[in-house]
Amino acid sequence: MHYVATKICRASEIGYNGNLFGGAMLSWLDEAGAAFAGYLCRTPNMVTLKMDEVRFRRPVKISHHVRIYARVHQVGTSSLTIDVEARRFDFEKQLEEIVCSTRIVYVKIDEAGKAIPIDPQLRATMETASPGELMHRF
């Protein structure tokens, strides 16, 4: 997995039970995944097509730091499927614990919103690159 972003849980994002709203977490995952997909495809024009099931494993509380990681699962003609994972960072133990994960499909679009192909050379690079090679690029 490639490190993509860190988010800090704020009081305004907390629900009635004292945990981060699930919708806020979904937003974080989608934003980080889109940034990763856009970087790999060399375009800001990536839109979310689909998000798979998300299982919330651990709560996130005010001031928790959440690190978001991503990796390419599949490359299509105009789409990129990304595995995205959020991990709560414990400063005292210096450990990360998985909070939730999902798989998101992004599609490359043109200015009119129409799906367009990912550059074939970039597709080939993503399909054959080792995790370390992609990590170096990002």
N, C-alpha and C positions, 0 to 999 in steps of 0.2 A: 504494500500500500504506500502511496505517496502522500506526504503531508501537504495539505492544501490551505487550511485556515485555522485560526483560533477564534473562538467566540467566548465572551464572558457573560454569564447570565445576570441580567439586571432585574431589579424589583418590578419594573413595569412589565416584565415577561412572565411573571409568576401567577399561577392560577389559585383558586380557592383552597386547594390542598397543600399549598406551599411548594409546589413543584413547577418547573418550567412548562408552559403551555406546549402541548404536542405540536400545534400549528407553528409555533416559533421554531421548534427543532426542525420541522419539515422544511421551513423556509431556509434555515441555515444549510441543510443538506443540499437542497436544490440549488442554492446560490453557489456553494462551493463546487458542486458537481458541474454546473454550467461553466464556471470559471476554468475548471480543469479541462472540460471538453473543448471550450473555445480556444484555450491555449494550444492544445494538441492539434486542433484543426486550423489554427492560425486565423481565427475569425471571432468577432464578438457576436455574430449572428447565429447563435444556437438557441433553440427553444426546447422546452420540456414536452415530450410526447407522452411519457408514461412513467409513473413511479410504482414499483412493486410494493408488496406488503412491507410494512414497517413494524417491527416488534420493539417496544420500549422495555429495556431490560433493567435499567437503573434510573432513579430519579436524578434530576439536576436541580440544584438549589441556588439561591442568590449567591453570587460571587464565584461560583464554580467556573473553572476554565474548561472549555470543551474544544478538543482538537479534532479536526475533521480530516479524514484521509480518503483517498480515492484510487481506483485502478481501472484500467480498461478491461471490460469483460468480453465485448464483441464489437467488431467494426463492420458496419454495413456500407452500402453505397452512399447514402446521405445521412446515416445515423451512427451514433456512437453510444454503446451501452456501457454505463459506468457503475461499478460497485462503490458505494459511499458508506463510510462508517464514522460514527461520532464516538469519541472516547473522552471520558471525564478524567482530568488530570489531578492526582492527589499530590500536592507539593510536599507534604510531610514524608510520605512513603516513596516519593518519586516514581509513582506507578500510574499507568493509564488503565482504566476499566471501560470496556465497551458499554456504551449507553444504548445505542441502537444502530441499525444498519439497514440498507435497502439497495435496490438496483434501479437505476434511472436511465431512461432512453432519451437522448437529445438528438435533434435533427438540425442539420445545417440549412439555413434559409437565405434567400436573397432579399433585397430591399422591399420587394412586394410580398414577402412572406411565403414564397413558394420554395419547396424543398429542392435543394441543389446538391450535386455530388460533392463528396469530400475529395480533395485532390488525390488521384490514384497513388502518387508517390508517397504522400503522407499516410494513406491507408496501408500501404505495404510496409512502411516503417513501423506503424503501430502494431501491425499483425506479427511482425518478426522481431521486434525489439524485446530485449530481456527487461525485467523489472528495473534493474540497475541502470540501463540505458535510458528508459523513460524517466526515471528519477533524476538523472543528470540533466535532462532537458527541462524539467519543471522546476 
